[in-house]
Amino acid sequence: MTTEHSSKARVLVVGGAGYIGSHMVKRLRRSGYAVTVLDNLSRGHRDAVMDAELMVGDLGDSALLDRLLASQAFDVVMHFAALIEVGESVRDPAAFYHNNVMKSLVLLDAMVRHDISRLVFSSTAAVYGVPGEGDLDESRDCNPINPYGNTKHLVERALEDYRLAYGMRSICLRYFNAAGADPEGVLGERHDPETHLIPLVLQAASGRRSQIQVFGDDYPTADGSCIRDFVHVEDLCRAHELALERLLAGGSSETFNLGCGVGYSVFELIRTAEEVSGRKIETSICPRRPGDPARLVASICKAQEVLGWAPTYDLRDILTHAWLFENRHFLGHPP
């Protein structure tokens, strides 16, 4: 639900041509916000922005940011522009530190220069590292175990310092496994290469790949496969809008987990995908990946209590919407 601010607020969405960013742009515009997208299109797609205002440029271009921030009176910045693949971060940590940390600092410095004091930041559950027992809540210590998690944690720490020094207020949203697609079938995941489990499973269902690899079937879980928390991209975007409204209303800096709050095993996900698609999905059992915990599930109590947010879509909904996008976008026909 939007407030009186929404008809007046002007939002800069950095990384708005990417997967989550483009869904956010669509939602914001429907809610009446004035939206400008900044994206270098290295991982995003021009068509995903649809008819929103788009400036093609790099987050690390300080002069470009000065021109953009001087040209319009932005009320809030939403920051989605990051490299996100864990494996890639291990192979090439320099790219992640340069893009995710250094360029984020360029953005923060530009915001300070132009007196923009509100930021909604796309963070990750990877900041926690290896979980202990039970669901992860925001009080857990952050001990990331890969460069991707390190870079997000460093920006979170920088935001606290910028709050103390410059009065910048930010809300950091730690995603668990963002998944699904626009229920209308217009937007969805188009990573290249694709590494996320749900689109890979649906590619196996649609015939774009022969099988899906399952990394480990001997975990101490009911069916031997890992348990993960998947949250629909539309639910994520609704949480971002609530965070934006909180900042516009004068709210303080906060950090929130965003997940479904429910764990689904890999085999359960595959069975549900078979039901949704009506197709048999072939699997190949592979050795466990180093560092993969048996269970990773969010505690979302804080987001429920403070933001008034709760997920509205479950795993079947996520797979249904992603299957619609798989068929419409990649196969050229509805399922």
N, C-alpha and C positions, 0 to 999 in steps of 0.2 A: 504494500500500500504506500503510495507516495504522499508527500506533504505539500504545503504551500510553497516550499522552496523549488519544487521540481519544474515549475513553469518558468522559472527565472534562471536556474543554475546552468552554467556552461561548463561542460566536462571535456577535458582532453584525455583521450584513451590511447595510451602508448602501447603499441602491439595489438591494435584493434583489428588487424586483418588476419590474426591467427585464430586458432580453434576456439578458445574460451573468449578471447577479446571480441571476436565478431559476433558471438552470441550476446555478449554484453552490450555492444553497440546497438544491436537490433532491439534489445529490451529497453535501453535508455531512451531511444528515439520514440518508441511506443508510449513511454511514460511522460513524454513531453520535454525532455532535456534537449538542450542545444549541444550537439556532439561534434567534435573534431577528432579525427584519427591521425596519429603519427605512426608510420610503419615503413621499414625499409624493404619490405616484401621479400626478405631473404628466406623466411619460413612461412610467411602469410600469403594470402591470395587477394588480389585486387577485387575480384568479384564478390568476395565474402563481405566486403564493406557495403555492398549494394550502392545506394545513392547517398550515403553519408559523406560528409566533407572529408577528403583524404589528402594529407600531405605526405608524399613519399620522401622519406629522409631518414637519417640515422640518429638514434638516440644519443650517440656520442658526439654529435656535431653541435658544439656549444653555440656557434654563431647562428645556426638554423634555429635552435631552441630560443635564443634571444629574440629573433625576428618573430617566431610564432607566438611566444608568450607576450610580446609587446603588441601584437596585432589584435588580440582579443582578451577580454577580462575573464580568464578562466577562474571558476570557483573551486574546482576540484580536479586533481589528476588521478587517473587510474592506470596502474603500471602492470602490464602483462608481458612486456617485451623481454623475454629471457630464453636462453637455451635450456632445455629441460631433460634431455636424455641422460640417465645416469651412466650408462656404458660409455657414451661419447665423452662424458666429463672425465672419466678415468683415462681414456685414450688421449684426450687433448684438453687437459685442465687449463692451459693458458687461454684458450678461446673462451672458456666459461668465466674465468676471473676477469678477463677483459670485458666481455659483454655484460655479464650479470652484475658485476661489482663496479668496475671502473665507469661504465656508461651510466649505471644507476646514480653514481655520485655526480656525474655531469648533470643529470636531470635534477637532482636535489639542489645542487648549487644554482642552477638556473631558476628553480622555484624560489629560492631564497632571494636572489637578485630581483625577482619580479613580484615579491611579496605574495606568493601563493603558498598557503600554509596548511592545505589539506591534501592528503594522499591516501588512496586505497591501494595496498600492495599485495600482489599475488605471490604468496609464499607456498610452503610445502611441508608435508609431514616428514620429509627427509631430514629436516633440521633435528629431529629427535634421535636419529641413529637407530641402534638396535633397541627395540622395546623391552621393557621388563614384563612383569605379569600384569594382566588386566588391560582394560582399554586405556588408550593414551589420552591424557588431558593436558591442558596448557601449563600445569604446574611442573610437569616433567622437565628434567634438565635436558638441555640441547647438546647432543654429542654426535654431530653428523659424521658419517663414515665414508663419504665420497665427496668429490669436489663440487658436484651439484648442490648437495645439502650445505656444504660449507659456504658456497657463494650466497645462498639465500639467507643463511644465518648471519653472515657478515652485513648484509644490507639491513636486516632487522636490527642489528646492534647499532649500525650507523643511524638509523631512524630514531633510536632512543637518544643518541647524542645530539642529533639535530633538533629534537624536541627540547632538550635542556638548554641548548645554546641559542636556538633561533625561533623557538615556539612552534615548530612544525608539528602538526597533529596527524597521526597516521593510524590506520587500522590494517593490521597484517592478518591475512586469511590463509591459514595453513591447510591446503587441500590434501585429501588422501588420494583416492584414484578417481580423477575426473573422467566421466564417461557419458555415453549417450549422444543424442543429436537433437537439433531443433525438431519439436514434434510435428511441424509442418513439412519437414523433409527438405528444407532449403539449405540449412547449414549442418555441418558435421565434421568429423575428423578426416583430415587429408594430409597427414604427416608423410614425409618422404625422406628416408624409408619409414614405414610404420613399425612401431615397436610396442604399442599398447595392446593389452590382452584382448579387449572386447572387439576392436576392429579386426584383429588378426583371426579371432575365432569366427567372425562373420565372413571374412574372406574365405575361410575354409568351407563355410556353409554355401557360399555363392559360387564356389569353384575357382576363385581367383588364386587360391593356393590349395595344395593337395591335402595338407593336414595341419594340425596345430601341435606344437611342442608343449609338453607338460614337464616342468622342471621339478621333478621329485614327486614320488607317490608313497613315500615312507615317513612323512611327517607325523607327529603325535596328534593327529586330528581324526575326526570320525571316518573320513574316507582316504586319508593319507596325503591329500593335497593341501597346499597352502590356503589359508583363509585371509581374505582381503575385504576392505571396505570400499564400495564403489558409490560415488555420488553423481547424480545426474547434472549435466552442465547447466540446465535450466534452474535447478535448485541452487547451484553455485552462484549464478547470476542474480538470483533473487536475494541471496545473502549479501552480495556486493552492493546491490541497490540499498538495502537496509543499512549497510555500513556507511555508504555515501550520505544517506539521510541523517545518520547519527552525527557525522562530522559537520554537516550543514547546520544542524541544530545546536552546535557547540559542544558536542561530545568529546571526551578525552581519547587519547591514544589507547588502543587495546589490541590484543591478539586473540584470534578465535580459530579453533579447529572447524573444518567443514568436511563432514563425511555423512554417511547414511546412519552411522551408529550401530550398524548390523554387519556381521561378517558373513561372507559367502565363500565357499570353497571353489577352487578352480574347476573341479569336476561338476559341482552343482551349477556353476556358470555355464559350462559346456552343455549339460543336459537341458538347461533352460533355453539356451540358444537353439538347440535342436527342436524344442517344442515351438518356439517362436517362428523359426524359419521353415519348419516342416522338412528339414534336410538332416541327413546323417553326417556327423562331423568326425572325421578320422583323427586319431590322436597318436602321438609318438612320445613315449615316456623317456625322458632324458635325466641325467644326473642333476642333483640340486645345484643351484647357483650359489657361490660363496656369498655369505652375508644375508641371504633370504631368511627372514624369520618365519616360523610356522604360522603365526597369527599377527595381524596388524589391523586393528580396529580403532576408530576414533571415539572418544567421549565428546559428545556435542552438547553437553549440558550447559556450558557457558554461553554458546551461541543461542540456545533456546531461551535461556533466562534473560540475557542482556539485550540481544538483538530481536528477540521474539521470532526466531527463525526455526523452522524444522523442515526436513526434506519431505517432499510430497510424492516423489517417484521411487519405486522399488526396482530391484534388479530386472524384473520382467519388463517394466516400462522402459528402462534404459536400453535393453536389448531390442525391444519392439521399435523404438525410435531410431536406433542405430541401424537396424535392419532395413527400415524404410529408406534411410539415406544411402545405404550401401546399394540398394536396388535402383533408386532413382538416379544417383549421381554416377555410379561406376558401371552399372549394367544397363542403364537407359530405360528402365521400365519399373513400375510399381511392383511390390511383391505379390 
